[in-house]
Amino acid sequence: MTIISHDMHQVEVTLDTDTVDTIAVLEAQVAHTPSRAVLTWSEVETGLWSANYGGYFGGTVDKRDGHYFVSDTFGQYVGDFRSLEDAQSRLAERLHIVLPSVIRPVD
């Protein structure tokens, strides 16, 4: 790996593979997983829940025929689940991925 700086003075640094691997391990130890935005649920009508993810519409869970059908913030089908808790949990996981700019520290 070679790094070239385009400052006033041009400096070239070459690192061997072991050094690059060591840096990667140290960065991984320092890095932390960002917290998820606050997720709140509202039952907008019987059998239909709406998610608010960090102030944004997150999607819905719709109960039909004993199953809970999940759609995300973009209206994309996420899946159907046997329990409301599983459905809401799966949508929360999906939102953490598809709305990364919404991720904020949780109080």
N, C-alpha and C positions, 0 to 999 in steps of 0.2 A: 504494500500500500504506500503510495506517495502522496504527500500533501504539499501543494504549492500555494504560497501566500502571495497575493498581488498587492501588498502594501508597498511602501517606499522602497524597501529592500526585498529582493526576491530570495526566498529561502526554500530549499527543498529538503524534506525530511523523509527518510525511508525507514519503515518499520518492518521487522521480521514477523513472520506468522505467529510465533509464540507471544510476542509483545501485543499484537492485535488481539489474540485470543484472551490474554490477561486483561486487557482494557475492556473487552466485551463482558467478561465475567464480573469485573468490578462495577461496570455500568448496570448490569442486571441486578446486582445486589443492592445498589442504591435506588434503582427505579422502583416505583410503587404503582400499584393499580389504582387508577383514579376512582373516587367515590361516585356512586350513581346519583343522578338528580333525584329529587323527591318525587315519588309517584303516588298520586292520590286517585281514588276511584269514586265515581258517582253512579248510583243506579238511576238512570234517566227515565226508565219505565220498567215495569215488571219484566225481569229476565233480560235486561239490556244494561250493561255497564259501560261507562266511558272512562278512559284513562286520561289523566292530566300528568304529563311528564315534564317537570321543570318549567311549568307555565305554558307548555305546548300541548295540543291535542295529540294523544299517544295512540289512540285506536279504540277498539271496542271488543267486548265479549258479549256474545249473543247466545242465550240458552234456547235450544230447540230440541225437542224430542229427547230430553235427558242428556244432551251433549252441549258442550260450551264451545262455540265457534269463535275464533279469534281473527281479527283483522288489525293490521298495524296502522300507523299514522298515514301511510300512503294508500291505504285501502287494500293492501296485499294480504292474501290469505296466509295465515300463520299455521293454523291447524285446528283440530277439534279435540277436546279433552273431556274426561269423565267427571272432573271436579272443577269448580270455580277457582279454587286455589291454584291448581295446576295451570289452568288457562291464564290466570293473571300473572303467575310466575314466569311462564313462557313469554308473554308479551313484554314483561319487564326486561328479560334477558335480551330480547330482540331490539328493544328501544335503546338499550345501552350500546348496541352495535351500530344501528342505523342512524342514531342521533348523537354522535360523539360530541358535537359542538355544544350540546345542552348539558353535558356532564359538568357538575359543579360540586364543590365540597358540601357534604351533608352536615348540618348542625347537630 
